Amino acid sequence: MVLKNLIVKSNQTEEIEQTVLSIQMGNQDIENYFINKYIPFIKKVTAGVCKRYINPSRDDEFSIAMIAFSEAIHHYSSNKGSSFLSFANLVIRRRVIDYIRMEQRRRTPLSFDYKDEEKENMENLAEVAASFQTYHTKLEKECRQEEILHFQERLQSFGIKLTEVANQCPKHYDARINMIEISRIIMKHDDILHTLLVKKRLPVNQLMAHISMSRKTIERNRKYIIAMVIVFNEDYYYLKDYLKEWF
């Protein structure tokens, strides 16, 4: 029964990716059908971000989510290793959170423009602003957690645990930068990247032709290098932002 379910899930994933590829090649009719088919999925993800029921005909967040789903269709690549729905989930959540944050910035200053409001009303507005800030902080925390969970799943497909990456992280700044630069080199060479993502192994011999570093060093940092490639190759907004602090 378990094997049967895995086969069905694999077939569904393959069908979705074939549909997405067809849309990317310009099949507009299939795109409209595909988006309509996954409206329940889009609503579910949006509701998860907003923590409330989503009315497609009334809530702007749903419109943002629909646009994000279409964006995911046109930017998805199966070579990245993630399923389309997993990728779409990340894109929708991020775009909806960005929209909510933008609306907060737009509305809060307007609320404080009323000079003749009583002190009590101003205090209420301050409470509302603080409540919005707390809400968005919570949303960002959840989005970070989801990215980490997704990152862990991608690592597992390579037989790597997140704790192993943490343990293998170079202690010195220069060493970390070197490993990140090697990851970027892999990203620039499609043949190396393809071998890594498809065969789930780091092609050290191919890589050695493009770097001036010992094989022993590469082997010692193999899991860390693979982890960095995954981060750069996926749509990880928060993890990428964290890495910027190292440059």
VORO-348444 format. One record per residue: y, z, x of N, C-alpha, C in turn. Coordinates in nm, 4 decimals. Atoms other than C-alpha are relative to their C-alpha. Layout:
N
      n_py      n_pz      n_px     ca_py     ca_pz     ca_px      c_py      c_pz      c_px
         Y         Z         X         Y         Z         X         Y         Z         X
...
//
This chain:
247
      n_py      n_pz      n_px     ca_py     ca_pz     ca_px      c_py      c_pz      c_px
   -0.1204    0.0000    0.0833    0.0000    0.0000    0.0000    0.1263    0.0000    0.0874
   -0.1140   -0.0064   -0.0910    0.2372    0.0905    0.2839    0.0215   -0.1340    0.0692
   -0.0077    0.1303   -0.0659    0.1559   -0.2359    0.4644    0.0562   -0.1050   -0.0945
   -0.0484    0.0956    0.0995    0.2177   -0.4321    0.1443    0.1501    0.0145   -0.0195
   -0.1431   -0.0245    0.0174    0.5592   -0.2696    0.1005    0.0795   -0.0507    0.1196
   -0.0674    0.0478   -0.1204    0.6503   -0.3494    0.4608    0.0104   -0.1519    0.0012
    0.0002    0.1464    0.0053    0.5541   -0.7144    0.4119    0.1033   -0.0501   -0.1000
   -0.0970    0.0384    0.1036    0.7600   -0.7376    0.0914    0.1423    0.0188    0.0517
   -0.1328   -0.0279   -0.0538    1.0601   -0.5769    0.2621    0.0378   -0.1011    0.1069
   -0.0250    0.0979   -0.1054    1.0274   -0.8122    0.5594    0.0339   -0.1363   -0.0590
   -0.0259    0.1282    0.0661    1.0142   -1.1156    0.3291    0.1377   -0.0014   -0.0655
   -0.1306   -0.0096    0.0641    1.3213   -0.9945    0.1394    0.1111   -0.0116    0.1035
   -0.0996    0.0059   -0.1071    1.5142   -0.9449    0.4631    0.0149   -0.1420    0.0530
   -0.0023    0.1382   -0.0488    1.4192   -1.2932    0.5832    0.0684   -0.0920   -0.1010
   -0.0616    0.0825    0.1045    1.5218   -1.4460    0.2494    0.1511    0.0202   -0.0023
   -0.1431   -0.0299   -0.0011    1.8596   -1.2710    0.2616    0.0680   -0.0682    0.1183
   -0.0604    0.0582   -0.1196    1.9272   -1.3885    0.6160    0.0048   -0.1523   -0.0076
   -0.0012    0.1451    0.0191    1.8335   -1.7471    0.5279    0.1118   -0.0399   -0.0955
   -0.1071    0.0268    0.0959    2.0732   -1.7324    0.2325    0.1359    0.0117    0.0670
   -0.1264   -0.0203   -0.0706    2.3542   -1.5956    0.4492    0.0274   -0.1164    0.0951
   -0.0153    0.1132   -0.0915    2.2951   -1.8707    0.7065    0.0414   -0.1255   -0.0755
   -0.0341    0.1161    0.0823    2.3120   -2.1339    0.4315    0.1458    0.0058   -0.0436
   -0.1398   -0.0177    0.0403    2.6436   -1.9909    0.3122    0.0925   -0.0284    0.1178
   -0.0816    0.0220   -0.1196    2.7816   -1.9924    0.6670    0.0107   -0.1476    0.0352
   -0.0015    0.1444   -0.0252    2.6964   -2.3623    0.6795    0.0785   -0.0751   -0.1069
   -0.0911    0.0613    0.0954    2.9254   -2.4231    0.3808   -0.0463   -0.0115   -0.1432
    0.0500    0.0088    0.1377    2.7181   -2.3793    0.0638    0.0734    0.0999   -0.0887
   -0.0854   -0.0859    0.0811    2.9874   -2.2373   -0.1682   -0.0701    0.0486   -0.1262
    0.0695   -0.0379    0.1238    2.7676   -2.2364   -0.4795   -0.0947    0.1178    0.0235
    0.0917   -0.1094   -0.0319    2.5096   -2.0139   -0.3144    0.0776    0.1282    0.0288
   -0.0803   -0.1188   -0.0318    2.7841   -1.7801   -0.1919    0.0388    0.0749   -0.1270
   -0.0396   -0.0639    0.1259    2.9118   -1.7141   -0.5449   -0.1190    0.0684   -0.0667
    0.1212   -0.0569    0.0596    2.5579   -1.6562   -0.6713   -0.0440    0.1241    0.0765
    0.0453   -0.1100   -0.0858    2.4720   -1.4307   -0.3769    0.0877    0.1240   -0.0183
   -0.0921   -0.1129    0.0188    2.7830   -1.2143   -0.4176   -0.0226    0.0657   -0.1354
    0.0244   -0.0550    0.1340    2.7231   -1.1748   -0.7917   -0.1318    0.0774   -0.0055
    0.1308   -0.0662   -0.0024    2.3609   -1.0808   -0.7249    0.0095    0.1388    0.0620
   -0.0091   -0.1277   -0.0713    2.4691   -0.7997   -0.4949    0.1187    0.0860   -0.0429
   -0.1063   -0.0848    0.0548    2.7489   -0.6574   -0.7095   -0.0458    0.1456   -0.0148
    0.0456   -0.1404    0.0075    2.5352   -0.3457   -0.7818    0.0008    0.0693    0.1367
   -0.0019   -0.0550   -0.1361    2.4991   -0.2946   -0.4052    0.1434    0.0304    0.0425
   -0.1407   -0.0174   -0.0361    2.8742   -0.3394   -0.3538    0.0595    0.1197   -0.0726
   -0.0481   -0.1144    0.0788    2.9510   -0.0921   -0.6340   -0.0532    0.1315    0.0556
    0.0628   -0.1225   -0.0497    2.7091    0.1632   -0.4933    0.0643    0.0462    0.1307
   -0.0616   -0.0351   -0.1281    2.8577    0.1506   -0.1434    0.1431    0.0493   -0.0219
   -0.1384   -0.0378    0.0288    3.2136    0.1679   -0.2809    0.0078    0.1365   -0.0657
    0.0038   -0.1300    0.0674    3.1293    0.4585   -0.5088   -0.0329    0.1109    0.0990
    0.0349   -0.0983   -0.1017    2.9770    0.6368   -0.2110    0.1195    0.0397    0.0847
   -0.1210   -0.0284   -0.0765    3.3061    0.6085   -0.0237    0.1006    0.0781   -0.0843
   -0.1021   -0.0590    0.0873    3.5286    0.7014   -0.3185   -0.0452    0.1280   -0.0694
    0.0567   -0.1190    0.0641    3.2962    0.9748   -0.4500    0.0285    0.0045   -0.1501
   -0.0201    0.0076    0.1447    3.3398    0.8565   -0.8076   -0.0555   -0.1316   -0.0524
    0.0460    0.1239    0.0626    3.2314    0.5925   -1.0566    0.1023   -0.1103    0.0254
   -0.0875    0.1139   -0.0265    3.3730    0.2496   -0.9784   -0.0047   -0.0975   -0.1166
   -0.0128    0.0981    0.1077    3.4986    0.0250   -1.2575    0.0474   -0.1319    0.0615
   -0.0364    0.1271   -0.0645    3.4975   -0.3350   -1.1270    0.1255   -0.0653   -0.0569
   -0.1145    0.0653    0.0630    3.7648   -0.4445   -1.3737    0.1298    0.0779    0.0177
   -0.1200   -0.0830   -0.0081    4.0042   -0.1603   -1.2950    0.0309    0.0503    0.1412
   -0.0209   -0.0635   -0.1304    3.9556   -0.0212   -0.9449    0.0251   -0.1018    0.1112
   -0.0340    0.0890   -0.1111    4.1287   -0.1954   -0.6551   -0.1015    0.0106    0.1142
    0.0979   -0.0197   -0.1070    3.8708   -0.0461   -0.4195   -0.1180   -0.0969   -0.0122
    0.1109    0.0938    0.0198    3.6062   -0.2688   -0.5757    0.0385   -0.1398    0.0477
   -0.0468    0.1315   -0.0460    3.8158   -0.5805   -0.5099   -0.0018   -0.0072    0.1523
    0.0031   -0.0068   -0.1462    3.8531   -0.4727   -0.1478   -0.1434   -0.0110    0.0502
    0.1415    0.0017   -0.0388    3.4773   -0.4177   -0.1283   -0.0599   -0.1397   -0.0151
    0.0495    0.1365    0.0207    3.4078   -0.7658   -0.2685    0.0448   -0.0911    0.1146
   -0.0530    0.0789   -0.1115    3.6324   -0.9215   -0.0043   -0.0740    0.0354    0.1289
    0.0714   -0.0467   -0.1193    3.4594   -0.7099    0.2610   -0.1422   -0.0553    0.0044
    0.1359    0.0541    0.0056    3.1166   -0.8274    0.1436    0.0005   -0.1469    0.0412
   -0.0134    0.1406   -0.0385    3.2303   -1.1892    0.1748    0.0276   -0.0118    0.1501
   -0.0282   -0.0025   -0.1441    3.3688   -1.1082    0.5202   -0.1286    0.0233    0.0791
    0.1265   -0.0303   -0.0669    3.0318   -0.9625    0.6163   -0.0909   -0.1224    0.0028
    0.0820    0.1216    0.0072    2.8581   -1.2814    0.5025    0.0375   -0.0970    0.1119
   -0.0461    0.1023   -0.0941    3.0718   -1.5004    0.7270    0.0033    0.0474    0.1459
   -0.0026   -0.0514   -0.1375    3.0622   -1.2715    1.0315   -0.1352    0.0532    0.0456
    0.1315   -0.0543   -0.0352    2.6985   -1.1654    1.0217   -0.0750   -0.0938    0.0946
    0.0880    0.0758   -0.0897    2.4640   -1.2738    1.2993   -0.1309    0.0758    0.0138
    0.1311   -0.0653   -0.0099    2.0930   -1.1991    1.2930   -0.0338    0.0352    0.1446
    0.0250   -0.0276   -0.1416    2.1021   -1.2011    1.6733    0.0415    0.1411    0.0398
   -0.0438   -0.1360   -0.0306    2.2715   -0.8621    1.6603   -0.1093    0.1018   -0.0255
    0.1133   -0.0892    0.0206    1.9471   -0.7108    1.5390    0.0026    0.0791   -0.1283
   -0.0088   -0.0753    0.1250    2.0755   -0.5346    1.2261   -0.0290   -0.0905   -0.1182
    0.0177    0.0777    0.1223    1.9826   -0.6427    0.8757    0.1372   -0.0296   -0.0589
   -0.1289    0.0353    0.0585    2.2576   -0.8105    0.6736    0.0548    0.1130   -0.0855
   -0.0485   -0.1045    0.0904    2.2765   -0.5328    0.4135    0.0496    0.1219    0.0769
   -0.0458   -0.1109   -0.0838    2.3102   -0.2703    0.6846    0.1374   -0.0320    0.0585
   -0.1287    0.0446   -0.0538    2.5926   -0.4707    0.8414    0.1063   -0.0002   -0.1089
   -0.0941    0.0058    0.1118    2.7589   -0.5287    0.5024    0.0431    0.1400   -0.0422
   -0.0318   -0.1385    0.0346    2.7412   -0.1566    0.4280    0.1105    0.0542    0.0903
   -0.1001   -0.0474   -0.0953    2.9391   -0.0778    0.7433    0.1357   -0.0654   -0.0240
   -0.1257    0.0730    0.0195    3.2003   -0.3478    0.6767    0.0698    0.0463   -0.1275
   -0.0585   -0.0439    0.1272    3.2529   -0.2439    0.3125    0.0608    0.1388    0.0137
   -0.0493   -0.1374   -0.0153    3.2882    0.1245    0.3972    0.1290    0.0032    0.0820
   -0.1176   -0.0019   -0.0867    3.5369    0.0532    0.6727    0.1219   -0.0590   -0.0694
   -0.1139    0.0639    0.0661    3.7541   -0.1808    0.4680    0.0536    0.0861   -0.1148
   -0.0441   -0.0859    0.1105    3.7628    0.0540    0.1678    0.0732    0.1222    0.0546
   -0.0669   -0.1149   -0.0617    3.8517    0.3503    0.3898    0.1370   -0.0407    0.0533
   -0.1292    0.0495   -0.0489    4.1279    0.1436    0.5551    0.0979   -0.0176   -0.1150
   -0.0856    0.0206    0.1168    4.2620    0.0541    0.2102    0.0505    0.1336   -0.0543
   -0.0387   -0.1316    0.0513    4.2618    0.4161    0.0917    0.1026    0.0648    0.0925
   -0.0935   -0.0570   -0.0969    4.4372    0.5254    0.4106    0.1367   -0.0675   -0.0110
   -0.1248    0.0742    0.0137    4.6996    0.2527    0.3699    0.0748    0.0411   -0.1266
   -0.0607   -0.0423    0.1259    4.7610    0.3530    0.0074    0.0590    0.1394    0.0119
   -0.0526   -0.1350   -0.0196    4.8078    0.7126    0.1125    0.1331   -0.0051    0.0739
   -0.1244    0.0115   -0.0770    5.0713    0.6163    0.3702    0.1114   -0.0610   -0.0834
   -0.1008    0.0675    0.0824    5.2465    0.3944    0.1159    0.0548    0.0913   -0.1087
   -0.0405   -0.0815    0.1140    5.2551    0.6453   -0.1681    0.0653    0.1316    0.0385
   -0.0505   -0.1326   -0.0346    5.3228    0.9726    0.0092    0.1484    0.0003    0.0346
   -0.1434    0.0010   -0.0276    5.6653    0.8798    0.1574    0.0831   -0.0245   -0.1249
   -0.0732    0.0263    0.1227    5.7757    0.7416   -0.1805    0.0129    0.1259   -0.0832
   -0.0007   -0.1213    0.0797    5.6874    1.0696   -0.3434    0.1083    0.0957    0.0471
   -0.0969   -0.0939   -0.0537    5.9268    1.2579   -0.1136    0.1425   -0.0562   -0.0013
   -0.1326    0.0594    0.0074    6.2213    1.0249   -0.1790    0.0850    0.0597   -0.1116
   -0.0736   -0.0547    0.1131    6.3183    1.2138   -0.4950    0.0730    0.1264    0.0438
   -0.0787   -0.1098   -0.0551    6.6006    1.4369   -0.3640    0.0249    0.1106   -0.1018
   -0.0368   -0.0972    0.1021    6.6637    1.6105   -0.6952   -0.1194    0.0742   -0.0579
    0.1176   -0.0714    0.0494    6.3100    1.7379   -0.7450    0.0148    0.1485    0.0302
   -0.0015   -0.1439   -0.0221    6.2743    2.1103   -0.7809   -0.0944    0.0367    0.1143
    0.0805   -0.0447   -0.1137    6.1231    2.3064   -0.4944   -0.1478    0.0070   -0.0354
    0.1396   -0.0123    0.0422    5.8071    2.3700   -0.6941   -0.0689   -0.1351   -0.0005
    0.0580    0.1344    0.0037    5.7501    1.9980   -0.7477   -0.0225   -0.0543    0.1412
    0.0156    0.0446   -0.1374    5.8076    1.9293   -0.3786   -0.1215    0.0655    0.0651
    0.1164   -0.0698   -0.0533    5.5494    2.1918   -0.2926   -0.1288   -0.0615   -0.0530
    0.1174    0.0651    0.0590    5.3079    2.0239   -0.5331   -0.0298   -0.1318    0.0705
    0.0180    0.1271   -0.0697    5.3684    1.6913   -0.3621   -0.0589    0.0229    0.1394
    0.0534   -0.0326   -0.1322    5.3018    1.8537   -0.0258   -0.1480    0.0338   -0.0086
    0.1409   -0.0341    0.0202    4.9760    1.9903   -0.1617   -0.0837   -0.1256   -0.0219
    0.0703    0.1261    0.0245    4.8795    1.6435   -0.2835   -0.0206   -0.0755    0.1310
    0.0095    0.0692   -0.1288    4.9566    1.4938    0.0579   -0.1052    0.0653    0.0892
    0.0985   -0.0720   -0.0809    4.7523    1.7646    0.2285   -0.1410   -0.0259   -0.0505
    0.1308    0.0270    0.0599    4.4682    1.7023   -0.0144   -0.0493   -0.1386    0.0394
    0.0346    0.1356   -0.0420    4.4767    1.3297    0.0649   -0.0475   -0.0007    0.1451
    0.0347   -0.0028   -0.1415    4.4672    1.4059    0.4371   -0.1385    0.0595    0.0220
    0.1322   -0.0630   -0.0089    4.1672    1.6342    0.3937   -0.1085   -0.0969   -0.0440
    0.0962    0.0965    0.0538    3.9912    1.3680    0.1878   -0.0290   -0.1102    0.1012
    0.0189    0.1100   -0.0946    4.0492    1.0956    0.4463   -0.0686    0.0468    0.1277
    0.0685   -0.0568   -0.1162    3.9421    1.3218    0.7303   -0.1495    0.0091   -0.0270
    0.1407   -0.0093    0.0400    3.6179    1.3800    0.5410   -0.0649   -0.1383   -0.0019
    0.0527    0.1365    0.0045    3.5738    1.0054    0.4831   -0.0285   -0.0521    0.1409
    0.0178    0.0471   -0.1372    3.6214    0.9287    0.8510   -0.1184    0.0689    0.0666
    0.1139   -0.0736   -0.0548    3.3729    1.1987    0.9439   -0.1313   -0.0601   -0.0492
    0.1210    0.0590    0.0574    3.1160    1.0475    0.7073   -0.0273   -0.1374    0.0599
    0.0165    0.1340   -0.0564    3.1790    0.6991    0.8468   -0.0511    0.0091    0.1439
    0.0493   -0.0218   -0.1366    3.1297    0.8262    1.2021   -0.1476    0.0372   -0.0010
    0.1395   -0.0431    0.0104    2.8070    0.9954    1.0975   -0.0906   -0.1172   -0.0346
    0.0803    0.1159    0.0386    2.6847    0.6751    0.9353   -0.0161   -0.0965    0.1170
    0.0101    0.0850   -0.1187    2.7651    0.4762    1.2489   -0.1029    0.0557    0.0983
    0.0941   -0.0629   -0.0931    2.5707    0.7244    1.4589   -0.1435   -0.0165   -0.0486
    0.1342    0.0177    0.0563    2.2716    0.7074    1.2229   -0.0480   -0.1438    0.0186
    0.0326    0.1414   -0.0177    2.2814    0.3274    1.2358   -0.0295   -0.0281    0.1473
    0.0185    0.0147   -0.1446    2.3132    0.3437    1.6148   -0.1359    0.0550    0.0422
    0.1304   -0.0594   -0.0303    2.0090    0.5717    1.6314   -0.1144   -0.0920   -0.0423
    0.1030    0.0925    0.0485    1.8067    0.3242    1.4239   -0.0141   -0.1195    0.0934
    0.0041    0.1140   -0.0917    1.9019    0.0390    1.6569   -0.0657    0.0405    0.1323
    0.0613   -0.0490   -0.1237    1.8078    0.2475    1.9598   -0.1509    0.0138   -0.0155
    0.1428   -0.0199    0.0251    1.4716    0.3313    1.8038   -0.0772   -0.1309    0.0056
    0.0674    0.1302   -0.0050    1.3922   -0.0396    1.7743   -0.0277   -0.0426    0.1446
    0.0232    0.0255   -0.1428    1.4113   -0.0438    2.1567   -0.0855    0.1102    0.0626
    0.0788   -0.1114   -0.0513    1.2005    0.2702    2.1866    0.0830    0.1020    0.0754
   -0.0924   -0.0909   -0.0683    1.5033    0.4740    2.2936    0.0521    0.1052   -0.0976
   -0.0563   -0.1082    0.0805    1.6197    0.8109    2.1614    0.1442    0.0262    0.0433
   -0.1400   -0.0281   -0.0310    1.9855    0.9100    2.1405    0.0122    0.1072    0.1081
   -0.0029   -0.1061   -0.1018    1.9125    1.2205    2.3475   -0.0263   -0.0567    0.1396
    0.0286    0.0630   -0.1295    1.7745    0.9971    2.6236    0.1237   -0.0702    0.0544
   -0.1238    0.0663   -0.0416    2.0989    0.7996    2.6299    0.0984    0.1038    0.0525
   -0.0905   -0.1075   -0.0419    2.2983    1.1225    2.6522   -0.0408    0.0553    0.1361
    0.0497   -0.0546   -0.1273    2.0796    1.2498    2.9355    0.0183   -0.0983    0.1153
   -0.0099    0.1017   -0.1043    2.1049    0.9200    3.1232    0.1443   -0.0427    0.0265
   -0.1413    0.0356   -0.0187    2.4827    0.8936    3.0891    0.0469    0.0418    0.1393
   -0.0455   -0.0333   -0.1355    2.6282    0.8755    3.4432    0.1035    0.1124   -0.0016
   -0.0895   -0.1164   -0.0038    2.8097    1.1947    3.5371    0.1394   -0.0359    0.0505
   -0.1285    0.0357   -0.0598    3.0860    1.0278    3.7390    0.0665   -0.1158   -0.0756
   -0.0787    0.1003    0.0723    3.3630    0.8189    3.5844   -0.0271   -0.1415    0.0507
    0.0197    0.1337   -0.0580    3.3217    0.5246    3.8242   -0.1377   -0.0565   -0.0342
    0.1364    0.0443    0.0319    2.9471    0.5111    3.7587   -0.0097   -0.0438   -0.1458
   -0.0005    0.0383    0.1423    3.0042    0.5030    3.3808    0.0663   -0.1356   -0.0185
   -0.0723    0.1268    0.0105    3.2559    0.2232    3.4193   -0.0869   -0.1153    0.0495
    0.0881    0.1045   -0.0538    3.0089    0.0247    3.6308   -0.1079   -0.0397   -0.1000
    0.1052    0.0288    0.0977    2.7361    0.0545    3.3678    0.0568   -0.0728   -0.1221
   -0.0641    0.0670    0.1133    2.9770   -0.0463    3.0910    0.0342   -0.1439    0.0361
   -0.0310    0.1363   -0.0450    3.0878   -0.3480    3.2957   -0.1259   -0.0857    0.0038
    0.1269    0.0734    0.0018    2.7227   -0.4484    3.3378   -0.0363   -0.0382   -0.1434
    0.0258    0.0288    0.1415    2.6861   -0.4249    2.9603    0.0847   -0.1171   -0.0475
   -0.0893    0.1108    0.0375    2.9843   -0.6567    2.9208   -0.0485   -0.1323    0.0610
    0.0545    0.1207   -0.0638    2.8292   -0.9030    3.1658   -0.1169   -0.0540   -0.0822
    0.1128    0.0409    0.0855    2.5150   -0.9077    2.9511    0.0515   -0.0684   -0.1257
   -0.0572    0.0572    0.1220    2.7310   -0.9787    2.6460    0.0525   -0.1419    0.0234
   -0.0576    0.1308   -0.0309    2.8833   -1.2806    2.8238   -0.1062   -0.1069    0.0258
    0.1069    0.0958   -0.0302    2.5466   -1.4423    2.9012   -0.1017   -0.0019   -0.1141
    0.0826    0.0086    0.1207    2.3684   -1.5577    2.5875   -0.1495    0.0093    0.0291
    0.1433   -0.0021   -0.0300    2.0326   -1.6035    2.7595   -0.0504    0.1422    0.0252
    0.0383   -0.1389   -0.0275    2.0232   -1.2439    2.8846    0.0058    0.0826   -0.1281
   -0.0174   -0.0744    0.1250    2.1538   -1.1060    2.5556   -0.1118   -0.0315   -0.0982
    0.1059    0.0415    0.0925    1.9005   -1.3066    2.3547   -0.1335    0.0640    0.0382
    0.1251   -0.0615   -0.0454    1.6096   -1.1830    2.5661   -0.0024    0.1490   -0.0325
   -0.0090   -0.1437    0.0264    1.7279   -0.8246    2.5305   -0.0186    0.0314   -0.1479
    0.0032   -0.0298    0.1431    1.7757   -0.8367    2.1532   -0.1303   -0.0419   -0.0667
    0.1216    0.0518    0.0632    1.4672   -1.0405    2.0675   -0.1259    0.0664    0.0551
    0.1209   -0.0554   -0.0619    1.2116   -0.9093    2.3165    0.0076    0.1510    0.0220
   -0.0199   -0.1451   -0.0103    1.3563   -0.5557    2.3196   -0.0239    0.0529    0.1416
    0.0115   -0.0454   -0.1385    1.3595   -0.5350    2.6983    0.1159   -0.0573    0.0813
   -0.1091    0.0450   -0.0854    1.6233   -0.5647    2.9664   -0.0538   -0.0944    0.1078
    0.0492    0.0968   -0.1000    1.5629   -0.8837    3.1731    0.0693    0.0220    0.1343
   -0.0643   -0.0412   -0.1251    1.6450   -0.7263    3.5083    0.0132   -0.1155    0.0990
   -0.0054    0.1117   -0.0950    1.5600   -1.0358    3.7146    0.1147   -0.0953   -0.0322
   -0.1108    0.0866    0.0403    1.8024   -1.2508    3.5138    0.1332    0.0675    0.0280
   -0.1244   -0.0749   -0.0171    2.0670   -0.9805    3.5289    0.0417    0.0101    0.1462
   -0.0296   -0.0175   -0.1420    2.0420   -0.9364    3.9066    0.0742   -0.1192    0.0594
   -0.0671    0.1204   -0.0502    2.1686   -1.2923    3.9541    0.1509    0.0039   -0.0254
   -0.1415   -0.0033    0.0385    2.5058   -1.1907    3.8069    0.0718    0.1271    0.0444
   -0.0622   -0.1259   -0.0416    2.5699   -0.8488    3.9597   -0.0358    0.0319    0.1452
    0.0263   -0.0433   -0.1384    2.5915   -0.6910    4.3055   -0.0335    0.1488   -0.0013
    0.0444   -0.1386    0.0117    2.3989   -0.3734    4.2400   -0.1504    0.0041    0.0191
    0.1426   -0.0080   -0.0291    2.0555   -0.2522    4.3400   -0.0839    0.0036   -0.1271
    0.0942   -0.0009    0.1121    1.7588   -0.3022    4.1109   -0.0339    0.1438   -0.0409
    0.0329   -0.1400    0.0265    1.6828    0.0682    4.1425    0.1055    0.0654   -0.0890
   -0.1096   -0.0559    0.0806    2.0240    0.1584    3.9996   -0.0077   -0.0500   -0.1435
    0.0127    0.0579    0.1341    1.9739   -0.0783    3.7062   -0.1149    0.0650   -0.0759
    0.1173   -0.0599    0.0645    1.6291    0.0600    3.6307    0.0275    0.1450   -0.0392
   -0.0294   -0.1410    0.0264    1.7570    0.4171    3.6505    0.0923    0.0164   -0.1211
   -0.0972   -0.0078    0.1099    2.0322    0.3427    3.3971   -0.0332   -0.0959   -0.1144
    0.0400    0.1032    0.0963    1.8356    0.0955    3.1836    0.0315    0.0385   -0.1448
   -0.0194   -0.0410    0.1395    1.8481    0.2933    2.8581    0.1478    0.0121   -0.0347
   -0.1439   -0.0127    0.0229    2.2177    0.3665    2.8948    0.0648   -0.1374   -0.0131
   -0.0542    0.1360    0.0055    2.2970   -0.0002    2.9610   -0.0335   -0.0652   -0.1335
    0.0410    0.0571    0.1289    2.0979   -0.1098    2.6554    0.0818    0.0607   -0.1131
   -0.0780   -0.0679    0.1037    2.2797    0.1493    2.4443    0.1416   -0.0554   -0.0066
   -0.1361    0.0532   -0.0024    2.6198    0.0170    2.5558    0.0047   -0.1431   -0.0548
    0.0061    0.1363    0.0542    2.5162   -0.3413    2.4765   -0.0064    0.0048   -0.1524
    0.0107   -0.0146    0.1457    2.4196   -0.2310    2.1248    0.1357    0.0349   -0.0595
   -0.1320   -0.0405    0.0496    2.7591   -0.0630    2.0788    0.0956   -0.1187   -0.0018
   -0.0909    0.1143   -0.0079    2.9495   -0.3729    2.1938   -0.0419   -0.1131   -0.0938
    0.0517    0.1106    0.0798    2.7277   -0.6077    1.9938    0.0094    0.0258   -0.1498
   -0.0073   -0.0362    0.1409    2.7530   -0.4195    1.6641    0.1451    0.0239   -0.0417
   -0.1344   -0.0235    0.0533    3.0515   -0.3573    1.4396    0.0263    0.1505   -0.0098
   -0.0189   -0.1451   -0.0035    3.0900    0.0060    1.5469    0.1455    0.0320    0.0335
   -0.1434   -0.0241   -0.0182    3.4577    0.0843    1.4989    0.0256    0.1293    0.0772
   -0.0279   -0.1308   -0.0589    3.4488    0.4523    1.5927   -0.0619    0.0153    0.1386
    0.0641   -0.0096   -0.1308    3.2023    0.4291    1.8806    0.0749   -0.0837    0.1039
   -0.0766    0.0840   -0.0920    3.3993    0.1430    2.0367    0.1328    0.0663    0.0347
   -0.1270   -0.0680   -0.0225    3.7213    0.3400    1.9939   -0.0184    0.1156    0.0986
    0.0313   -0.1100   -0.0914    3.5590    0.6334    2.1726   -0.0142   -0.0509    0.1438
    0.0205    0.0557   -0.1342    3.4621    0.4113    2.4671    0.1310   -0.0429    0.0649
   -0.1290    0.0421   -0.0548    3.8240    0.2938    2.5042    0.0623    0.1089    0.0867
   -0.0560   -0.1115   -0.0765    3.9075    0.6391    2.6401   -0.0470   -0.0028    0.1452
    0.0547    0.0056   -0.1356    3.7010    0.5533    2.9475    0.0631   -0.1110    0.0835
   -0.0599    0.1118   -0.0740    3.9155    0.2543    3.0444    0.1465    0.0286    0.0309
//
